[in-house]
Amino acid sequence: MIRARLALAPFIVLPLAMACADPGAAGDGDAAESGETVALPEPDIAPDEAAALEAQVAALYDDPFAVDTLNPPLPMTDELAALFAAERALVEASDGMPGNLDFAWHIDGQDAEITELAITHEPIAPGLVAVIARFENFGEPRTVRYLWAQQGADWRLADIVIGEAEDAMAVTLSEALRTR
């Protein structure tokens, strides 16, 4: 498996937060343009919405081998869905040879013996939340962060960060899908 080094993986949330931001939510645009300090809304998610997102992520680990890693059973943003569609097309065009994804991103490996699974969430910005899966795979600790963006009343998967943000080997799935 080849991974791109992403020392700045934590900054993936900045463009996502900007894309999800409600332009009227920050207050008067004139105040922001004049250099005044503008209070931003606190990141938050309703407990029932957070529980629903956590349940969708937890379901991926019920039977890790049942997950089609090229067609995940999660609602996605149009951008992420397009990247997965391109990856599926690449694999089909290459007679089943591996494309950019040569591993199961949800388990951070090619095989699985998942133990110690813990799913939590962390609001990042208004309209953006990370659902974090921490587990051991064959005794090795793993972390996969599912970044969800609110689009209207719905939450859509916007990206996935594999590895801890501080880890030099952390990779965002969108970048892995774009490498060709």
N, C-alpha and C positions, 0 to 999 in steps of 0.2 A: 504494500500500500504506500503510495506516495502522498505526502501531505505538504501543503504550503505552510511555511512559517508565518504566523500572524501575531507578531508581538503586540499589535494594537487591536486585538480582538475585542476588548471592551468597548471600543469606539464604534462598533457596528450599530449600536443602538442610536447614535446621533442622527444618521439619516432616516432611520425608521421613526424615531420620535418626531422629527420634522415632518415626515410624510403623514403622520397620524394626527398632528396637531390641528386643533380647531383654530383658525386664524382669529376668530373673535373671542376666544377663550382667555387670551392673555390680557385683555383689557383694551383700552383706547390705543389704536395704532399711532395716533399723533404723539402720545406720551412716549412711546418707545422710540419714535423717530427723533424726538427732541433730546434724547439722552437720559430721560428720567428713568428711575428704576421701576420696573413693572413686575408685580407679583405674579408668578406662574401658579397655576393650580397644582395641588399636590397629586402625585401619582396615586391612584387608588383603583380598586376593582371590588365589585360587590362580592361578598362571600360565596353566594350561590354560583356566580359566574366563575370565580376562581376554582371552586370545587368541580365544576363541569370541565374546565380545562385540564385540571389535574387528573380527572377520571379518563379523559381522552388519551392523555400521555400514558397513564398507568396501564391502559388496555394494550399498548404496544408491547408491554413486558409480560402479559399473561401467557403468551406463546410467541416468543421472539422469532421463531422460525416461520410463523404464519404471516409475518409482515412482508409485504412486497415493497422492498426498499426503493423501487423506481416508481411506485404508485401508492404512496402512503395513504392510509385511510383517515386523513385529517383535512379539514377545510383549510385551504391555502389562499394567500393573496394571489392575484393574477400573475405577478412577477415570479413568485416561487413556482407556481403551477406551470408557467411557461418553461422554466429551467428544467423541471422534471420531464415535461413533454419532450424537450430537445434531447435530454439524456436517453429517454426511451427510444426515440427515433435513431439516435446514434448507435445504440446497442442493436436495434433491429437491422440497421443498414450494414453492420459489421458481422453479420451472421452469428450473433450471440457472444462475440468477444466482449470482454469487459470494457465499459466506457470509462468515464471519469470516476464513477463510484465503483470501486472494487472491494468494498467492505459494507457491512450493515451499519449504517450511521447511528441507528438507535441503540446499538450495543457497543459501538466503537470497536468493532472487530469482525472477523469472519466466522466465528463460532461463539457459542454462548453457554455459559453456566452461571446464570444470574442469581445472586444472593444479596441480602442486605439492601433491598430496594427501598428508597425513600423518595417520595415525590413532594415537593414544596413549591411555593410560588413567591415571586418578588416583584412588586410593582416597580417599574423603571421610570416611566414618564406617563403623563396623561394619555390613555389609549394604547399603552404598551406595557406588557407584563411578560416576565420570564417564568416559565414552569420548568423547574429544575429536577432532573432525575439523577439521583446519586445511587450508585450500586457497586457491587463487586462483580467482575466477570473473571471467572477462574481465579478468584482471590485477589485480583488486582482492582484497586479503586478506579472508578470511572465517573465522569460527570458529563451529562448532555443537557444543554439549556435550549428549551424550545421558546423562541421569541414570538409572541402573539401580538398582533396589532388589531385594534378595534376599528372596524369599518362599518359605520352606521350602528346598528344594534348587534351586529355579529362580530365574533372574534375569529380572526384568520391567522394561520401560521405564516409568519413572515420570514423566518430564518431559523437555523439551528446552529448552535455553537457547540462543538465537540471538544471537550477538555476544559480545564479551568482557564479563566481569562488570563491569569498570570502565567500560565504555561506557554512557553515559546512554541510548543507544538499544537496549540489550540488552532482549530480550523473552523471556518464558517462553511456550512453546507453550500450556500449560494456561490461562494468563491470556488469551491471544489467542482461545482457543476459548470462553472464558466471557464475552466482551464483550457479547454480545447477551442 
